[in-house]
């Protein structure tokens, strides 16, 4: 669900490189993604990417 809402809005504008980063995030468990995005758990280096921060900010950014 976390990733799907982001994709609904942004998927058509992603570059090939961004799409690759996005697909890498899809390999993670949604429960892990939520823990990383909310700060409950540290984000592993392999997932701490610009795309991760973009998805996190889409859902939990300032002003939300």
LUMNU-487649 format. One record per residue: residue number from 0; chain; x, y, z of N, C-alpha, C in turn. Coordinates in pm, 1 decimal. Atoms other than C-alpha are relative to their C-alpha. Layout:
<sites>
[site NUM, "A", [X, Y, Z], [X, Y, Z], [X, Y, Z]]
...
</sites>
This chain:
<sites>
[site 0, "A", [81.3, -119.5, 0.0], [0.0, 0.0, 0.0], [85.6, 125.9, 0.0]]
[site 1, "A", [-87.5, -116.5, -4.9], [278.3, 244.8, 84.6], [55.9, 30.2, -138.8]]
[site 2, "A", [-64.8, -19.2, 128.8], [451.5, 193.2, -245.0], [-101.7, 24.9, -110.9]]
[site 3, "A", [101.8, -13.7, 103.4], [132.3, 171.9, -450.8], [-53.4, 140.6, -14.3]]
[site 4, "A", [50.9, -137.4, 6.9], [4.8, 516.9, -360.8], [101.4, 91.6, -66.6]]
[site 5, "A", [-104.4, -78.4, 63.9], [338.6, 668.4, -458.8], [2.4, -27.2, -149.7]]
[site 6, "A", [-3.7, 39.1, 140.7], [338.2, 475.1, -785.8], [-118.1, 58.4, -76.6]]
[site 7, "A", [118.1, -55.2, 67.1], [-15.2, 588.4, -869.0], [22.8, 144.0, -44.9]]
[site 8, "A", [-22.0, -141.8, 29.0], [104.8, 949.1, -863.8], [123.0, 23.4, -87.7]]
[site 9, "A", [-129.9, -34.9, 58.3], [465.0, 929.1, -989.7], [57.9, -96.3, -103.3]]
[site 10, "A", [-68.0, 103.8, 78.7], [539.3, 610.5, -1185.9], [29.5, 42.9, -144.0]]
[site 11, "A", [-19.9, -37.8, 140.5], [500.0, 764.1, -1531.2], [110.6, 102.4, -19.6]]
[site 12, "A", [-104.6, -100.7, 11.7], [752.8, 1039.9, -1457.0], [137.7, -51.1, 41.8]]
[site 13, "A", [-128.2, 50.7, -47.1], [1029.7, 815.5, -1320.2], [92.7, -34.5, -116.0]]
[site 14, "A", [-101.5, 39.6, 97.8], [1351.0, 776.9, -1518.2], [27.7, -149.3, 16.9]]
[site 15, "A", [-35.0, 141.7, -11.8], [1489.5, 429.5, -1581.9], [77.6, -26.5, 128.6]]
[site 16, "A", [-78.2, 16.6, -122.5], [1738.3, 475.4, -1295.7], [-90.0, 7.6, 122.8]]
[site 17, "A", [93.0, -13.9, -112.9], [1463.5, 593.7, -1058.9], [-91.1, -122.0, 9.3]]
[site 18, "A", [85.0, 118.1, 1.1], [1243.9, 304.5, -1164.2], [74.8, -120.0, 58.5]]
[site 19, "A", [-81.5, 106.6, -57.5], [1528.6, 65.8, -1079.4], [9.1, 11.2, 151.5]]
[site 20, "A", [-3.5, -21.5, -144.9], [1560.3, 219.8, -731.1], [-135.8, -32.4, 62.1]]
[site 21, "A", [134.5, 27.5, -49.8], [1183.7, 200.6, -686.5], [-23.9, -151.1, 6.5]]
[site 22, "A", [18.8, 145.3, 2.1], [1178.2, -166.8, -787.1], [81.2, -67.9, 109.9]]
[site 23, "A", [-80.8, 55.7, -108.9], [1458.3, -236.5, -538.2], [-73.3, 14.0, 133.1]]
[site 24, "A", [77.5, -18.4, -123.1], [1240.7, -91.5, -261.9], [-116.0, -98.7, 8.3]]
[site 25, "A", [111.1, 95.6, 0.7], [959.0, -323.9, -368.7], [42.0, -137.1, 53.3]]
[site 26, "A", [-49.9, 127.2, -52.5], [1181.7, -616.2, -264.3], [-6.3, -6.8, 152.8]]
[site 27, "A", [4.9, -4.6, -145.6], [1161.1, -502.2, 98.8], [-141.4, -31.3, 49.2]]
[site 28, "A", [130.2, 24.5, -61.8], [880.5, -610.4, 329.5], [-66.9, 133.4, 32.4]]
[site 29, "A", [71.0, -124.5, -28.0], [614.0, -344.9, 369.8], [12.7, 38.8, 147.3]]
[site 30, "A", [-15.9, -31.6, -142.4], [643.4, -373.2, 748.6], [136.4, 63.5, 26.7]]
[site 31, "A", [-132.4, -61.5, -13.9], [1016.4, -293.4, 719.4], [-1.6, 141.8, -55.1]]
[site 32, "A", [8.8, -133.8, 58.8], [946.0, 0.8, 488.2], [-68.1, 97.7, 95.1]]
[site 33, "A", [72.8, -86.6, -91.7], [696.7, 144.0, 734.4], [85.9, 33.6, 121.5]]
[site 34, "A", [-87.9, -24.3, -115.2], [941.1, 103.0, 1024.8], [111.4, 97.7, -36.4]]
[site 35, "A", [-106.0, -90.9, 43.0], [1214.6, 277.8, 825.4], [-55.4, 140.3, -21.5]]
[site 36, "A", [57.1, -130.4, 33.0], [986.1, 558.0, 709.4], [-43.8, 78.0, 122.6]]
[site 37, "A", [45.7, -66.1, -121.7], [857.4, 631.3, 1057.3], [110.7, 15.9, 102.9]]
[site 38, "A", [-112.3, -14.1, -91.1], [1199.8, 610.7, 1220.7], [5.4, -102.1, 111.0]]
[site 39, "A", [-0.8, 105.4, -100.9], [1119.7, 302.1, 1427.4], [126.8, -83.2, -11.7]]
[site 40, "A", [-122.7, 74.6, 27.6], [1415.2, 121.7, 1266.7], [87.3, 81.7, -93.9]]
[site 41, "A", [-93.6, -67.1, 90.0], [1726.1, 249.0, 1094.3], [-14.0, -58.4, -140.5]]
[site 42, "A", [8.0, 42.8, 139.5], [1720.8, 234.1, 714.9], [132.7, -66.6, -37.0]]
[site 43, "A", [-123.9, 64.1, 44.0], [1973.6, -20.8, 584.9], [62.2, 78.4, -114.9]]
[site 44, "A", [-71.8, -77.8, 101.1], [2238.9, 135.8, 362.8], [-47.5, -31.9, -141.8]]
[site 45, "A", [40.3, 37.2, 135.8], [2121.4, -58.9, 57.3], [-134.9, 59.0, -40.3]]
[site 46, "A", [131.4, -58.9, 29.5], [1776.2, 100.4, 85.6], [-5.6, 150.2, 29.3]]
[site 47, "A", [-3.1, -142.0, -33.2], [1880.8, 446.8, 204.6], [40.5, 79.1, -123.9]]
[site 48, "A", [-22.9, -62.8, 129.9], [1849.9, 602.6, -139.2], [-86.1, 125.1, -14.6]]
[site 49, "A", [82.5, -116.8, 30.9], [1710.9, 919.0, -288.6], [-145.1, -41.5, -23.9]]
[site 50, "A", [136.4, 46.4, 24.6], [1408.7, 715.6, -399.6], [-70.6, -33.9, 130.5]]
[site 51, "A", [60.6, 29.4, -130.1], [1347.5, 587.6, -46.0], [-45.1, 129.9, 65.4]]
[site 52, "A", [34.7, -127.2, -63.3], [1355.1, 945.0, 84.5], [-115.5, 68.2, -72.8]]
[site 53, "A", [110.3, -58.6, 77.7], [1124.6, 1057.3, -196.1], [-134.0, -65.9, 36.5]]
[site 54, "A", [122.7, 71.6, -38.3], [867.5, 787.6, -111.7], [-38.1, 35.2, 143.4]]
[site 55, "A", [26.2, -35.5, -140.3], [902.9, 860.1, 262.0], [-60.2, 139.8, 9.4]]
[site 56, "A", [48.9, -137.1, -5.9], [854.0, 1231.9, 206.9], [-138.6, 13.9, -61.5]]
[site 57, "A", [133.7, 0.0, 60.8], [552.4, 1165.4, -14.9], [-105.4, -34.5, 104.8]]
[site 58, "A", [96.5, 44.1, -100.4], [381.7, 990.9, 276.1], [11.0, 73.3, 133.7]]
[site 59, "A", [-21.2, -51.2, -135.0], [535.3, 1150.0, 584.3], [71.6, 134.1, 1.4]]
[site 60, "A", [-73.0, -126.2, 9.3], [686.0, 1478.7, 462.5], [-63.4, 111.1, 80.6]]
[site 61, "A", [46.4, -117.6, -72.3], [649.6, 1814.4, 626.7], [-132.9, 47.8, -58.1]]
[site 62, "A", [129.4, -51.9, 43.0], [301.9, 1955.6, 612.8], [-107.2, -106.1, -19.3]]
[site 63, "A", [99.7, 106.2, 14.1], [127.8, 1618.1, 609.0], [-58.1, -34.6, 134.0]]
</sites>
